[in-house]
């Protein structure tokens, strides 16, 4: 580098009248661009007659130490790289006009500009690349990033605007690709070299739309963060849609950390293309939340991209041929039947009377209520402490566990909440047996010293912590039973359907607690809601559906704002009303003149349920089951309503469920529209 970057020079002169000036043998020709931190000019080397680009740090940032350091960082990172797919830095320094870099001059456009240009011209408003155009570009990006990673440099800001495309002969597949803007790049720790970084743990840098989860959380990053960003970029280039884009930067980063990316658009494109199918798999692996589950490095990602075929799927032609053959057969049948009208009428009459094959109900799992209730273990008091402190406190509690002398209310609270915190910690670590014992100890201690109240004279804290400990014990032992069954299945052993002794005892404890008037009338409604939810989940899995219905009914009698506002039980009362409707149908415990689904399903949709493919399938299954309920009423209005529900469910269902739904829909419409039923039966090949 020609000069060092200093921080005490007087660099207030703005480089806005630079044309014609000579800067260290470079003549400024004209301005070509401006960014948030810099201004860029086209320049010519006065001796070699070579064209380059001069990038000035903006004058108002020349006294900003962080801005200067980042400018220096770009010079250091880019200057240490020498690769055909990385923009070349010729020199850097400081002059009376400001800090500057002298870069390779690129005559082309960014990938972002190309996608925007295509978006403006497309009918569907989506600017995207074909597979044949995109994969060669992705490979060259991998080459450049692989070189940077080998030097210990992570780009941390991979996005379409930082990929320059220089067209040689007009064919995008042969375009030269250059990575630019290493302004927030970071040297990662490597053997024999200190880490160079302007960021501290907890600081967040990058473009939110493309940032990896570890960047969003301000954690240490390595080359796998660029792999995640490249996954977002590849999805956008192929589909014309940003993968994750919240209403603001904070929401976008939260989505990166918490939400599973929706690849449905790419999945639809994969139907008729082996190449898109493989790209969907590649993008999905790039976007793993855990860096250890992504591609190990750029070389492995390159190998996967090289394997992507750039042609249509072979099976597509066969499917089209099969479809054409089927259409031809239908046409022949139609012509023949038109010629013999009398035979047609007789055939229709026989056809309409021919029974529809029934799908056995046990194969449809109609005795399993939907939608499944949801619970995420709530955080008990004291869990904010460090792991070491929780375990230390837990050890001290074991020393006084045999005390018979009643403690003060405040001491009892401290002991109980220490046990609850350690139980939650062990539960999080999947040490379910130890976690359950801690919940049991907390409950027994509260029961033993019931007169030692805390939080107020009426013992509101005691009631709350009883609910927490009893609920936690049931949920923990329920998870333990599920883990044991899964391990038995994985080992090829027989699996018992009977619940474990610990789960049975914890269920009895929770049931007795929920029968206490003080708990129901004065207990913390949030923890009552969670207790009812957990109890109902366990009862439904054990097929004790009559008791489950009683529990869900009691749950819905709580304050609606509490049930709907609890982040640990998804979709609130809407989900539970739909679940209760199912319990009523299965146990036949409802007024047959009152439709339990009528309000439950619209409320569930209004609550936002059904946006994911899995939830959409459950909604369709609920409509199918609602149709079955309506069929039992046996009147014209019910048959029409049943047919409407079956018809709404059909497009989403598949396999046996779809066959059964189509059959029941046919039975419904046949009661009030004979000709329409025949058309429906023909259309759905029933």
DOZANU-786567 format. One record per residue (C-alpha): residue in three letters; x negated, y, z. Coordinates in steps of 0.5 Angstrom, whole numbers, plus 500, padded with zeros to 3 digits. Each point is the difference from the previous one (the first is absolute). Layout:
N
aa=ALA, u=X, v=Y, w=Z
...
***
This chain:
686
aa=UNK, u=500, v=500, w=500
aa=UNK, u=497, v=507, w=498
aa=UNK, u=502, v=503, w=507
aa=UNK, u=503, v=499, w=507
aa=UNK, u=507, v=502, w=502
aa=UNK, u=499, v=505, w=505
aa=UNK, u=506, v=503, w=505
aa=UNK, u=497, v=507, w=501
aa=UNK, u=499, v=503, w=493
aa=UNK, u=505, v=506, w=498
aa=UNK, u=504, v=496, w=495
aa=UNK, u=506, v=505, w=500
aa=UNK, u=500, v=501, w=492
aa=UNK, u=505, v=497, w=497
aa=UNK, u=498, v=496, w=493
aa=UNK, u=506, v=503, w=496
aa=UNK, u=496, v=505, w=495
aa=UNK, u=495, v=494, w=499
aa=UNK, u=500, v=500, w=492
aa=UNK, u=493, v=502, w=497
aa=UNK, u=496, v=499, w=506
aa=UNK, u=494, v=495, w=501
aa=UNK, u=500, v=496, w=506
aa=UNK, u=493, v=496, w=500
aa=UNK, u=500, v=499, w=493
aa=UNK, u=507, v=499, w=499
aa=UNK, u=504, v=505, w=496
aa=UNK, u=507, v=501, w=502
aa=UNK, u=505, v=499, w=494
aa=UNK, u=507, v=500, w=503
aa=UNK, u=505, v=498, w=505
aa=UNK, u=503, v=493, w=499
aa=UNK, u=504, v=499, w=507
aa=UNK, u=501, v=501, w=507
aa=UNK, u=502, v=496, w=506
aa=UNK, u=501, v=501, w=507
aa=UNK, u=493, v=501, w=502
aa=UNK, u=496, v=501, w=494
aa=UNK, u=500, v=504, w=493
aa=UNK, u=497, v=496, w=494
aa=UNK, u=496, v=503, w=494
aa=UNK, u=498, v=498, w=494
aa=UNK, u=492, v=501, w=499
aa=UNK, u=494, v=499, w=495
aa=UNK, u=493, v=498, w=502
aa=UNK, u=496, v=506, w=497
aa=UNK, u=494, v=496, w=498
aa=UNK, u=503, v=493, w=498
aa=UNK, u=507, v=503, w=497
aa=UNK, u=503, v=495, w=504
aa=UNK, u=508, v=501, w=503
aa=UNK, u=501, v=499, w=507
aa=UNK, u=505, v=502, w=505
aa=UNK, u=499, v=504, w=506
aa=UNK, u=504, v=500, w=506
aa=UNK, u=500, v=505, w=505
aa=UNK, u=503, v=500, w=507
aa=UNK, u=505, v=505, w=501
aa=UNK, u=497, v=507, w=503
aa=UNK, u=505, v=500, w=506
aa=UNK, u=498, v=493, w=502
aa=UNK, u=492, v=502, w=500
aa=UNK, u=501, v=501, w=507
aa=UNK, u=504, v=494, w=502
aa=UNK, u=495, v=495, w=503
aa=UNK, u=504, v=494, w=498
aa=UNK, u=501, v=502, w=493
aa=UNK, u=493, v=501, w=499
aa=UNK, u=498, v=493, w=503
aa=UNK, u=506, v=497, w=495
aa=UNK, u=497, v=503, w=494
aa=UNK, u=493, v=498, w=502
aa=UNK, u=503, v=493, w=501
aa=UNK, u=503, v=500, w=493
aa=UNK, u=493, v=502, w=498
aa=UNK, u=496, v=494, w=504
aa=UNK, u=505, v=495, w=498
aa=UNK, u=501, v=501, w=493
aa=UNK, u=492, v=502, w=499
aa=UNK, u=499, v=493, w=503
aa=UNK, u=504, v=496, w=495
aa=UNK, u=498, v=499, w=493
aa=UNK, u=505, v=496, w=496
aa=UNK, u=504, v=501, w=493
aa=UNK, u=506, v=500, w=504
aa=UNK, u=498, v=505, w=505
aa=UNK, u=500, v=508, w=498
aa=UNK, u=492, v=502, w=500
aa=UNK, u=498, v=505, w=505
aa=UNK, u=494, v=504, w=497
aa=UNK, u=498, v=505, w=505
aa=UNK, u=503, v=504, w=506
aa=UNK, u=498, v=506, w=504
aa=UNK, u=502, v=507, w=503
aa=UNK, u=500, v=507, w=497
aa=UNK, u=502, v=507, w=501
aa=UNK, u=507, v=497, w=497
aa=UNK, u=501, v=494, w=504
aa=UNK, u=498, v=493, w=501
aa=UNK, u=500, v=496, w=494
aa=UNK, u=500, v=493, w=496
aa=UNK, u=497, v=499, w=493
aa=UNK, u=504, v=494, w=497
aa=UNK, u=501, v=496, w=494
aa=UNK, u=505, v=504, w=495
aa=UNK, u=506, v=495, w=499
aa=UNK, u=504, v=502, w=494
aa=UNK, u=507, v=496, w=501
aa=UNK, u=506, v=500, w=505
aa=UNK, u=501, v=496, w=506
aa=UNK, u=504, v=494, w=501
aa=UNK, u=505, v=504, w=504
aa=UNK, u=501, v=505, w=494
aa=UNK, u=501, v=494, w=495
aa=UNK, u=506, v=497, w=505
aa=UNK, u=503, v=507, w=500
aa=UNK, u=500, v=501, w=493
aa=UNK, u=503, v=493, w=498
aa=UNK, u=505, v=502, w=506
aa=UNK, u=502, v=506, w=496
aa=UNK, u=501, v=496, w=494
aa=UNK, u=504, v=494, w=502
aa=UNK, u=507, v=499, w=500
aa=UNK, u=500, v=497, w=507
aa=UNK, u=496, v=505, w=503
aa=UNK, u=494, v=495, w=502
aa=UNK, u=493, v=501, w=497
aa=UNK, u=496, v=494, w=500
aa=UNK, u=495, v=496, w=497
aa=UNK, u=501, v=493, w=496
aa=UNK, u=496, v=494, w=503
aa=UNK, u=495, v=500, w=494
aa=UNK, u=499, v=508, w=502
aa=UNK, u=499, v=499, w=507
aa=UNK, u=496, v=494, w=502
aa=UNK, u=494, v=502, w=496
aa=UNK, u=500, v=507, w=504
aa=UNK, u=501, v=496, w=506
aa=UNK, u=494, v=496, w=499
aa=UNK, u=496, v=506, w=499
aa=UNK, u=502, v=504, w=506
aa=UNK, u=498, v=493, w=504
aa=UNK, u=493, v=501, w=496
aa=UNK, u=499, v=507, w=503
aa=UNK, u=503, v=498, w=507
aa=UNK, u=496, v=494, w=500
aa=UNK, u=494, v=504, w=499
aa=UNK, u=502, v=505, w=505
aa=UNK, u=501, v=495, w=505
aa=UNK, u=493, v=496, w=499
aa=UNK, u=497, v=507, w=502
aa=UNK, u=504, v=500, w=506
aa=UNK, u=505, v=505, w=498
aa=UNK, u=508, v=500, w=501
aa=UNK, u=504, v=505, w=495
aa=UNK, u=506, v=501, w=505
aa=UNK, u=504, v=504, w=495
aa=UNK, u=501, v=495, w=494
aa=UNK, u=506, v=503, w=496
aa=UNK, u=502, v=501, w=493
aa=UNK, u=497, v=507, w=500
aa=UNK, u=493, v=498, w=502
aa=UNK, u=500, v=495, w=494
aa=UNK, u=497, v=504, w=493
aa=UNK, u=502, v=497, w=494
aa=UNK, u=495, v=502, w=494
aa=UNK, u=503, v=497, w=493
aa=UNK, u=495, v=498, w=495
aa=UNK, u=504, v=498, w=494
aa=UNK, u=507, v=501, w=503
aa=UNK, u=501, v=493, w=502
aa=UNK, u=502, v=500, w=508
aa=UNK, u=497, v=493, w=501
aa=UNK, u=493, v=503, w=498
aa=UNK, u=500, v=506, w=504
aa=UNK, u=494, v=502, w=504
aa=UNK, u=502, v=500, w=507
aa=UNK, u=497, v=505, w=505
aa=UNK, u=501, v=500, w=508
aa=UNK, u=500, v=507, w=503
aa=UNK, u=501, v=504, w=506
aa=UNK, u=496, v=496, w=506
aa=UNK, u=501, v=506, w=504
aa=UNK, u=503, v=496, w=506
aa=UNK, u=496, v=494, w=498
aa=UNK, u=496, v=497, w=506
aa=UNK, u=494, v=496, w=501
aa=UNK, u=501, v=493, w=504
aa=UNK, u=495, v=497, w=505
aa=UNK, u=495, v=496, w=497
aa=UNK, u=494, v=497, w=502
aa=UNK, u=494, v=504, w=500
aa=UNK, u=504, v=507, w=499
aa=UNK, u=504, v=504, w=505
aa=UNK, u=508, v=502, w=498
aa=UNK, u=501, v=506, w=497
aa=UNK, u=507, v=503, w=501
aa=UNK, u=503, v=506, w=501
aa=UNK, u=506, v=497, w=504
aa=UNK, u=501, v=498, w=507
aa=UNK, u=504, v=494, w=502
aa=UNK, u=508, v=502, w=500
aa=UNK, u=499, v=505, w=494
aa=UNK, u=504, v=499, w=494
aa=UNK, u=497, v=502, w=493
aa=UNK, u=503, v=498, w=493
aa=UNK, u=506, v=500, w=496
aa=UNK, u=506, v=497, w=504
aa=UNK, u=504, v=497, w=494
aa=UNK, u=493, v=496, w=499
aa=UNK, u=497, v=499, w=507
aa=UNK, u=499, v=493, w=503
aa=UNK, u=503, v=499, w=507
aa=UNK, u=494, v=500, w=503
aa=UNK, u=499, v=507, w=497
aa=UNK, u=506, v=502, w=502
aa=UNK, u=499, v=498, w=508
aa=UNK, u=493, v=504, w=499
aa=UNK, u=496, v=493, w=501
aa=UNK, u=493, v=498, w=497
aa=UNK, u=501, v=498, w=493
aa=UNK, u=496, v=496, w=495
aa=UNK, u=500, v=499, w=493
aa=UNK, u=507, v=496, w=501
aa=UNK, u=503, v=507, w=501
aa=UNK, u=499, v=502, w=493
aa=UNK, u=503, v=493, w=498
aa=UNK, u=506, v=502, w=503
aa=UNK, u=500, v=506, w=497
aa=UNK, u=499, v=497, w=493
aa=UNK, u=506, v=496, w=501
aa=UNK, u=504, v=506, w=501
aa=UNK, u=497, v=503, w=494
aa=UNK, u=501, v=493, w=496
aa=UNK, u=507, v=500, w=502
aa=UNK, u=502, v=507, w=498
aa=UNK, u=496, v=499, w=493
aa=UNK, u=504, v=494, w=498
aa=UNK, u=507, v=502, w=502
aa=UNK, u=500, v=508, w=500
aa=UNK, u=502, v=500, w=507
aa=UNK, u=496, v=502, w=507
aa=UNK, u=500, v=494, w=504
aa=UNK, u=501, v=503, w=507
aa=UNK, u=502, v=508, w=500
aa=UNK, u=504, v=502, w=506
aa=UNK, u=503, v=507, w=501
aa=UNK, u=494, v=503, w=503
aa=UNK, u=492, v=498, w=501
aa=UNK, u=502, v=497, w=507
aa=UNK, u=506, v=496, w=498
aa=UNK, u=496, v=497, w=494
aa=UNK, u=494, v=498, w=505
aa=UNK, u=505, v=497, w=505
aa=UNK, u=502, v=496, w=494
aa=UNK, u=493, v=497, w=498
aa=UNK, u=499, v=498, w=507
aa=UNK, u=507, v=497, w=501
aa=UNK, u=504, v=498, w=494
aa=UNK, u=499, v=494, w=495
aa=UNK, u=499, v=503, w=493
aa=UNK, u=506, v=499, w=496
aa=UNK, u=497, v=497, w=493
aa=UNK, u=507, v=499, w=497
aa=UNK, u=499, v=504, w=494
aa=UNK, u=493, v=496, w=498
aa=UNK, u=504, v=494, w=502
aa=UNK, u=505, v=501, w=495
aa=UNK, u=495, v=502, w=495
aa=UNK, u=497, v=493, w=501
aa=UNK, u=506, v=496, w=498
aa=UNK, u=497, v=500, w=493
aa=UNK, u=493, v=501, w=500
aa=UNK, u=495, v=495, w=503
aa=UNK, u=495, v=506, w=501
aa=UNK, u=505, v=505, w=504
aa=UNK, u=501, v=494, w=504
aa=UNK, u=493, v=499, w=502
aa=UNK, u=499, v=508, w=501
aa=UNK, u=506, v=499, w=505
aa=UNK, u=496, v=495, w=504
aa=UNK, u=494, v=504, w=499
aa=UNK, u=503, v=507, w=503
aa=UNK, u=503, v=496, w=505
aa=UNK, u=494, v=497, w=503
aa=UNK, u=497, v=507, w=499
aa=UNK, u=505, v=503, w=504
aa=UNK, u=499, v=495, w=506
aa=UNK, u=501, v=504, w=507
aa=UNK, u=494, v=496, w=503
aa=UNK, u=494, v=502, w=496
aa=UNK, u=497, v=493, w=501
aa=UNK, u=506, v=497, w=496
aa=UNK, u=498, v=505, w=494
aa=UNK, u=495, v=498, w=495
aa=UNK, u=493, v=500, w=503
aa=UNK, u=497, v=505, w=495
aa=UNK, u=501, v=503, w=493
aa=UNK, u=496, v=494, w=497
aa=UNK, u=506, v=495, w=502
aa=UNK, u=505, v=505, w=498
aa=UNK, u=496, v=500, w=493
aa=UNK, u=501, v=493, w=499
aa=UNK, u=507, v=500, w=502
aa=UNK, u=501, v=505, w=495
aa=UNK, u=496, v=497, w=494
aa=UNK, u=505, v=494, w=501
aa=UNK, u=506, v=504, w=498
aa=UNK, u=503, v=498, w=493
aa=UNK, u=502, v=506, w=496
aa=UNK, u=505, v=497, w=496
aa=UNK, u=508, v=498, w=501
aa=UNK, u=501, v=493, w=504
aa=UNK, u=501, v=494, w=496
aa=UNK, u=506, v=498, w=503
aa=UNK, u=504, v=506, w=498
aa=UNK, u=501, v=498, w=493
aa=UNK, u=502, v=493, w=502
aa=UNK, u=505, v=503, w=505
aa=UNK, u=503, v=505, w=494
aa=UNK, u=500, v=494, w=495
aa=UNK, u=504, v=496, w=506
aa=UNK, u=505, v=506, w=500
aa=UNK, u=501, v=500, w=493
aa=UNK, u=501, v=493, w=500
aa=UNK, u=505, v=501, w=505
aa=UNK, u=503, v=506, w=497
aa=UNK, u=501, v=496, w=493
aa=UNK, u=503, v=494, w=504
aa=UNK, u=505, v=505, w=503
aa=UNK, u=502, v=503, w=493
aa=UNK, u=501, v=493, w=497
aa=UNK, u=505, v=498, w=505
aa=UNK, u=503, v=507, w=500
aa=UNK, u=501, v=499, w=492
aa=UNK, u=503, v=493, w=501
aa=UNK, u=505, v=502, w=505
aa=UNK, u=502, v=506, w=496
aa=UNK, u=502, v=495, w=495
aa=UNK, u=504, v=495, w=504
aa=UNK, u=505, v=505, w=504
aa=UNK, u=504, v=494, w=503
aa=UNK, u=494, v=496, w=502
aa=UNK, u=497, v=506, w=504
aa=UNK, u=507, v=502, w=504
aa=UNK, u=500, v=492, w=502
aa=UNK, u=492, v=501, w=502
aa=UNK, u=501, v=506, w=504
aa=UNK, u=506, v=497, w=504
aa=UNK, u=496, v=494, w=501
aa=UNK, u=494, v=504, w=502
aa=UNK, u=504, v=504, w=505
aa=UNK, u=502, v=494, w=503
aa=UNK, u=493, v=497, w=501
aa=UNK, u=497, v=500, w=507
aa=UNK, u=494, v=504, w=501
aa=UNK, u=494, v=497, w=503
aa=UNK, u=500, v=502, w=507
aa=UNK, u=493, v=501, w=504
aa=UNK, u=500, v=496, w=507
aa=UNK, u=501, v=506, w=505
aa=UNK, u=494, v=497, w=504
aa=UNK, u=495, v=502, w=495
aa=UNK, u=502, v=507, w=500
aa=UNK, u=499, v=501, w=507
aa=UNK, u=506, v=503, w=501
aa=UNK, u=500, v=499, w=508
aa=UNK, u=494, v=504, w=501
aa=UNK, u=502, v=507, w=501
aa=UNK, u=498, v=506, w=496
aa=UNK, u=496, v=505, w=500
aa=UNK, u=495, v=497, w=505
aa=UNK, u=500, v=505, w=506
aa=UNK, u=493, v=504, w=500
aa=UNK, u=496, v=501, w=507
aa=UNK, u=493, v=503, w=500
aa=UNK, u=497, v=499, w=507
aa=UNK, u=500, v=507, w=504
aa=UNK, u=494, v=503, w=503
aa=UNK, u=501, v=500, w=508
aa=UNK, u=498, v=505, w=505
aa=UNK, u=492, v=499, w=501
aa=UNK, u=498, v=498, w=493
aa=UNK, u=497, v=506, w=498
aa=UNK, u=494, v=498, w=505
aa=UNK, u=494, v=497, w=497
aa=UNK, u=499, v=492, w=499
aa=UNK, u=495, v=500, w=505
aa=UNK, u=504, v=504, w=505
aa=UNK, u=506, v=496, w=499
aa=UNK, u=496, v=494, w=502
aa=UNK, u=497, v=502, w=506
aa=UNK, u=506, v=503, w=503
aa=UNK, u=503, v=493, w=498
aa=UNK, u=495, v=496, w=504
aa=UNK, u=501, v=505, w=506
aa=UNK, u=507, v=498, w=500
aa=UNK, u=499, v=493, w=500
aa=UNK, u=496, v=501, w=507
aa=UNK, u=507, v=503, w=503
aa=UNK, u=505, v=495, w=497
aa=UNK, u=501, v=496, w=506
aa=UNK, u=501, v=506, w=504
aa=UNK, u=507, v=499, w=504
aa=UNK, u=500, v=507, w=503
aa=UNK, u=504, v=505, w=496
aa=UNK, u=496, v=505, w=497
aa=UNK, u=502, v=507, w=499
aa=UNK, u=505, v=502, w=494
aa=UNK, u=494, v=504, w=496
aa=UNK, u=495, v=494, w=502
aa=UNK, u=505, v=495, w=497
aa=UNK, u=501, v=504, w=494
aa=UNK, u=492, v=500, w=499
aa=UNK, u=500, v=493, w=501
aa=UNK, u=506, v=498, w=495
aa=UNK, u=498, v=505, w=494
aa=UNK, u=493, v=497, w=501
aa=UNK, u=503, v=493, w=499
aa=UNK, u=504, v=503, w=494
aa=UNK, u=494, v=503, w=497
aa=UNK, u=496, v=494, w=500
aa=UNK, u=506, v=495, w=498
aa=UNK, u=500, v=505, w=493
aa=UNK, u=493, v=499, w=499
aa=UNK, u=500, v=493, w=501
aa=UNK, u=506, v=500, w=495
aa=UNK, u=497, v=504, w=495
aa=UNK, u=494, v=495, w=500
aa=UNK, u=505, v=494, w=499
aa=UNK, u=498, v=497, w=507
aa=UNK, u=507, v=499, w=501
aa=UNK, u=500, v=495, w=506
aa=UNK, u=496, v=505, w=504
aa=UNK, u=504, v=506, w=498
aa=UNK, u=506, v=497, w=502
aa=UNK, u=497, v=498, w=507
aa=UNK, u=499, v=507, w=501
aa=UNK, u=507, v=502, w=498
aa=UNK, u=503, v=495, w=505
aa=UNK, u=495, v=502, w=505
aa=UNK, u=503, v=508, w=499
aa=UNK, u=507, v=497, w=501
aa=UNK, u=499, v=496, w=506
aa=UNK, u=496, v=506, w=503
aa=UNK, u=506, v=504, w=499
aa=UNK, u=505, v=495, w=502
aa=UNK, u=496, v=499, w=506
aa=UNK, u=499, v=507, w=503
aa=UNK, u=507, v=502, w=497
aa=UNK, u=501, v=505, w=506
aa=UNK, u=493, v=504, w=498
aa=UNK, u=503, v=505, w=495
aa=UNK, u=496, v=505, w=495
aa=UNK, u=502, v=506, w=495
aa=UNK, u=506, v=501, w=505
aa=UNK, u=504, v=498, w=506
aa=UNK, u=504, v=496, w=496
aa=UNK, u=495, v=496, w=497
aa=UNK, u=500, v=502, w=492
aa=UNK, u=493, v=498, w=499
aa=UNK, u=501, v=493, w=503
aa=UNK, u=506, v=499, w=496
aa=UNK, u=496, v=502, w=493
aa=UNK, u=494, v=496, w=502
aa=UNK, u=505, v=494, w=501
aa=UNK, u=502, v=500, w=493
aa=UNK, u=493, v=501, w=497
aa=UNK, u=498, v=494, w=504
aa=UNK, u=505, v=496, w=499
aa=UNK, u=501, v=502, w=492
aa=UNK, u=492, v=499, w=499
aa=UNK, u=500, v=493, w=503
aa=UNK, u=506, v=498, w=496
aa=UNK, u=497, v=503, w=493
aa=UNK, u=493, v=497, w=502
aa=UNK, u=502, v=493, w=502
aa=UNK, u=504, v=500, w=493
aa=UNK, u=494, v=502, w=496
aa=UNK, u=496, v=494, w=504
aa=UNK, u=505, v=495, w=498
aa=UNK, u=500, v=503, w=492
aa=UNK, u=492, v=499, w=501
aa=UNK, u=501, v=493, w=502
aa=UNK, u=505, v=498, w=495
aa=UNK, u=495, v=503, w=494
aa=UNK, u=494, v=497, w=503
aa=UNK, u=504, v=493, w=500
aa=UNK, u=502, v=501, w=493
aa=UNK, u=493, v=502, w=497
aa=UNK, u=498, v=494, w=504
aa=UNK, u=505, v=495, w=496
aa=UNK, u=503, v=499, w=507
aa=UNK, u=507, v=499, w=502
aa=UNK, u=504, v=506, w=503
aa=UNK, u=504, v=501, w=505
aa=UNK, u=506, v=504, w=500
aa=UNK, u=501, v=501, w=507
aa=UNK, u=497, v=506, w=504
aa=UNK, u=495, v=500, w=505
aa=UNK, u=501, v=500, w=507
aa=UNK, u=497, v=507, w=501
aa=UNK, u=505, v=503, w=495
aa=UNK, u=506, v=496, w=503
aa=UNK, u=498, v=503, w=507
aa=UNK, u=499, v=507, w=497
aa=UNK, u=506, v=500, w=496
aa=UNK, u=504, v=498, w=507
aa=UNK, u=496, v=506, w=503
aa=UNK, u=502, v=505, w=495
aa=UNK, u=507, v=497, w=500
aa=UNK, u=501, v=501, w=507
aa=UNK, u=497, v=507, w=500
aa=UNK, u=505, v=502, w=495
aa=UNK, u=506, v=498, w=504
aa=UNK, u=498, v=504, w=506
aa=UNK, u=505, v=506, w=500
aa=UNK, u=494, v=505, w=502
aa=UNK, u=496, v=498, w=494
aa=UNK, u=506, v=501, w=495
aa=UNK, u=502, v=507, w=503
aa=UNK, u=494, v=503, w=502
aa=UNK, u=494, v=497, w=497
aa=UNK, u=496, v=504, w=495
aa=UNK, u=504, v=499, w=493
aa=UNK, u=494, v=500, w=496
aa=UNK, u=498, v=494, w=503
aa=UNK, u=507, v=497, w=501
aa=UNK, u=500, v=500, w=492
aa=UNK, u=493, v=497, w=499
aa=UNK, u=502, v=494, w=505
aa=UNK, u=507, v=499, w=497
aa=UNK, u=496, v=500, w=493
aa=UNK, u=495, v=495, w=502
aa=UNK, u=505, v=495, w=504
aa=UNK, u=505, v=500, w=493
aa=UNK, u=494, v=499, w=496
aa=UNK, u=498, v=494, w=504
aa=UNK, u=507, v=497, w=501
aa=UNK, u=501, v=501, w=492
aa=UNK, u=494, v=495, w=499
aa=UNK, u=502, v=495, w=505
aa=UNK, u=507, v=500, w=496
aa=UNK, u=504, v=502, w=507
aa=UNK, u=504, v=505, w=496
aa=UNK, u=506, v=501, w=504
aa=UNK, u=495, v=503, w=506
aa=UNK, u=496, v=504, w=495
aa=UNK, u=507, v=503, w=497
aa=UNK, u=502, v=502, w=508
aa=UNK, u=493, v=503, w=500
aa=UNK, u=500, v=504, w=494
aa=UNK, u=507, v=503, w=502
aa=UNK, u=497, v=502, w=506
aa=UNK, u=494, v=503, w=497
aa=UNK, u=505, v=504, w=495
aa=UNK, u=504, v=503, w=506
aa=UNK, u=493, v=504, w=502
aa=UNK, u=500, v=507, w=498
aa=UNK, u=499, v=500, w=493
aa=UNK, u=495, v=506, w=500
aa=UNK, u=496, v=495, w=504
aa=UNK, u=500, v=494, w=496
aa=UNK, u=499, v=504, w=493
aa=UNK, u=494, v=504, w=503
aa=UNK, u=496, v=494, w=502
aa=UNK, u=494, v=499, w=496
aa=UNK, u=499, v=493, w=502
aa=UNK, u=507, v=497, w=498
aa=UNK, u=500, v=502, w=492
aa=UNK, u=506, v=503, w=497
aa=UNK, u=504, v=501, w=507
aa=UNK, u=507, v=498, w=501
aa=UNK, u=501, v=499, w=492
aa=UNK, u=496, v=494, w=500
aa=UNK, u=504, v=497, w=506
aa=UNK, u=507, v=502, w=498
aa=UNK, u=498, v=496, w=493
aa=UNK, u=497, v=494, w=504
aa=UNK, u=506, v=500, w=505
aa=UNK, u=505, v=499, w=494
aa=UNK, u=496, v=494, w=498
aa=UNK, u=500, v=497, w=507
aa=UNK, u=508, v=501, w=500
aa=UNK, u=500, v=497, w=493
aa=UNK, u=496, v=494, w=502
aa=UNK, u=503, v=499, w=507
aa=UNK, u=507, v=502, w=497
aa=UNK, u=501, v=504, w=506
aa=UNK, u=503, v=506, w=497
aa=UNK, u=507, v=503, w=498
aa=UNK, u=501, v=497, w=493
aa=UNK, u=504, v=507, w=498
aa=UNK, u=494, v=504, w=502
aa=UNK, u=494, v=500, w=495
aa=UNK, u=494, v=500, w=504
aa=UNK, u=496, v=502, w=494
aa=UNK, u=504, v=505, w=498
aa=UNK, u=496, v=506, w=504
aa=UNK, u=494, v=496, w=501
aa=UNK, u=497, v=499, w=493
aa=UNK, u=501, v=508, w=498
aa=UNK, u=497, v=502, w=507
aa=UNK, u=494, v=495, w=499
aa=UNK, u=499, v=503, w=493
aa=UNK, u=501, v=507, w=502
aa=UNK, u=494, v=499, w=505
aa=UNK, u=495, v=499, w=495
aa=UNK, u=500, v=492, w=500
aa=UNK, u=499, v=497, w=493
aa=UNK, u=494, v=504, w=497
aa=UNK, u=495, v=494, w=500
aa=UNK, u=501, v=494, w=496
aa=UNK, u=501, v=495, w=506
aa=UNK, u=506, v=505, w=503
aa=UNK, u=503, v=501, w=494
aa=UNK, u=501, v=492, w=499
aa=UNK, u=503, v=500, w=507
aa=UNK, u=505, v=505, w=499
aa=UNK, u=502, v=496, w=494
aa=UNK, u=500, v=494, w=504
aa=UNK, u=505, v=504, w=505
aa=UNK, u=504, v=502, w=494
aa=UNK, u=501, v=492, w=498
aa=UNK, u=502, v=498, w=507
aa=UNK, u=505, v=506, w=500
aa=UNK, u=503, v=497, w=494
aa=UNK, u=500, v=493, w=504
aa=UNK, u=504, v=504, w=505
aa=UNK, u=505, v=503, w=496
aa=UNK, u=502, v=494, w=496
aa=UNK, u=502, v=497, w=507
aa=UNK, u=506, v=505, w=500
aa=UNK, u=503, v=497, w=494
aa=UNK, u=504, v=506, w=497
aa=UNK, u=499, v=504, w=493
aa=UNK, u=497, v=506, w=503
aa=UNK, u=495, v=496, w=504
aa=UNK, u=498, v=496, w=494
aa=UNK, u=498, v=507, w=496
aa=UNK, u=496, v=502, w=505
aa=UNK, u=497, v=494, w=501
aa=UNK, u=498, v=500, w=492
aa=UNK, u=497, v=507, w=501
aa=UNK, u=496, v=497, w=506
aa=UNK, u=497, v=494, w=496
aa=UNK, u=499, v=504, w=494
aa=UNK, u=496, v=505, w=503
aa=UNK, u=496, v=495, w=503
aa=UNK, u=498, v=496, w=494
aa=UNK, u=495, v=504, w=497
aa=UNK, u=495, v=500, w=506
aa=UNK, u=501, v=492, w=502
aa=UNK, u=497, v=494, w=497
aa=UNK, u=500, v=493, w=500
aa=UNK, u=505, v=496, w=504
aa=UNK, u=503, v=506, w=503
aa=UNK, u=501, v=504, w=493
aa=UNK, u=503, v=493, w=497
aa=UNK, u=505, v=500, w=506
aa=UNK, u=501, v=507, w=500
aa=UNK, u=502, v=500, w=493
aa=UNK, u=505, v=494, w=501
aa=UNK, u=503, v=503, w=506
aa=UNK, u=501, v=507, w=496
aa=UNK, u=504, v=495, w=494
aa=UNK, u=504, v=497, w=505
aa=UNK, u=502, v=507, w=503
aa=UNK, u=502, v=503, w=493
aa=UNK, u=504, v=494, w=498
aa=UNK, u=505, v=502, w=505
aa=UNK, u=502, v=507, w=496
aa=UNK, u=497, v=500, w=493
aa=UNK, u=500, v=493, w=497
aa=UNK, u=497, v=503, w=493
aa=UNK, u=495, v=504, w=504
aa=UNK, u=497, v=494, w=504
aa=UNK, u=499, v=496, w=493
aa=UNK, u=496, v=506, w=498
aa=UNK, u=496, v=500, w=506
aa=UNK, u=499, v=492, w=500
aa=UNK, u=497, v=501, w=493
aa=UNK, u=496, v=506, w=502
aa=UNK, u=497, v=496, w=506
aa=UNK, u=500, v=493, w=497
aa=UNK, u=503, v=497, w=506
***
